[in-house]
Amino acid sequence: MVRFFLLLAALLIAAPATAQSLQAQYEAFLEGTIWPEAKLAGVSRANFDKAMGAKRLNTDIPGLVAPGSKEPPREMRQAEFSAPAKYFNERNLGYVTATGRSLARQHASTLAAVEKAYGVPGRIIVAIWGRESGFGKVKIPHDAFQVLGTKAFMSTRPDLFRRELINALVIVQLGRASASEMRSSWAGALGQPQFMPSSYLQYAVDFDRNGHPDIWNSVPDTLGSIGAYLQQSGWVQGRDWGFEVTVPSSVSCALEGPDRGKRISDWEKLGIKRVSGKPFPANEARSDGFLMMPAGRNGPAFIVTPNFYVLKEYNESDLYALFVGHAGDRIQWGDSRFSAAWGNTDTMLRSDIADMQRAMEKMGYDVGGADGLPGYKTRRSIGDWQAKNGRSPTCFPSNDLIRVIR
């Protein structure tokens, strides 16, 4: 399949007829599949034509595959799935922290109102705002309809992007934004909070009460919409997101995951301690917590609360949720960096990790699917395999492990 896609890419460049054929397939897909669904959703033909424009594919979008393929692309360019050390570079964290602290003071009254309405701390909302769009300052480069149309036609999750394309058309039909205002990331996310169209329709709020939710231009609507999203995703008011901890070698890194929780006081009994030396807050100690080691033994470790997994509802990456929680803490309480360093990890192709995952599935391990991403199920399965095969568990993939396992 990889060879097929590389051949397809070469043909698109070298043979205009092939590119024209793919474009013709795309136009037929829009007319035969997308337009009937949009019509059923109440979208007018005029709005459909205005939104879809010239109906051109954008084959420069990363992560595309041959139409109909379910194979992951060889590489993953999305930052949330890069090496942990790279993701947490101090330049990014420092900017979000310093700018976020200033903007938290500037918008203190709005943030207080949002926290009162939704129960989500202002520091968390500001950190998401900063991570998603640089507090509304980052240029959003793409036409949302071109992105969503292309990904509905040639991504590994076409059904998801087909639904999102219909929802984007509904937004225009409802008059919430014009087709030209619908700018997005290469993943199809909209506005300052980077909502997918379905999230806009479900969570966006008119917090400034001017008649419509405007996540493109209104700071109150942006902050309120993030708060509404997290509240409706299950944010537990009064609980933190998590704590950096030390994990003794006697505690397996394979105990990680939201399905292997214990009372935080029970984690303490195993020898897990906060790096600050402080005890866990009393209300947290008697509640459930979860071991989270996003780089396995190659980086910091955490005991997280259910709120960490609410942050993952916003973005499924462990690194993203950790970035938001950590940046939020620094916005409110100062520039306290992680105690443990992020170790070096190998540069790996997503397709190679997927090959390793498929091999582990054949051995009976639950890796969470062969998607090429080292999520917690893959990490702890690696730890279990390493222990079973006489290796010191690291709970993180490497090129050596990939060669041995697959």
Buried (B, 14 or more C-beta within 10 A) or exposed (E): EBEEBEEBEEBBEEEEEBBEEBBEBBBEBBEEBBBEBBEEEEBEEEBBEBBBEEBBBBBEBEBBBBBEBEBBBBBBEBBBBBBBBEBBEEEBBBBBBBBBBEBBEEBEEBBEBBBEBBBBBBBBBBBBBBBBBBBBEEEBEBBBBBBBBBBBBBBBEBEBBBBBBBBBBBBBBEEBBEBEBBBBBBBBBBBBBBBBBBBBBEBBBBBBEEEEBBBBEBBBBBBBBBBBBBBEBEBEEEBBBBBBBBBEEEBBBBBBBBEEBBBBBEBBEBEBBBBEEEEBBEEBBEBBBBBBBBBBBBBBBBBBBBBBBBBBBBBEBBBBBBBBBBBBBBBBEEEEBBEBEBBEBEEBBBBBBBBBBBBBBEEEBEBBBBBBBBBBBBBBBBBBBBBEEEBEBBBBBBBEBBEEBB
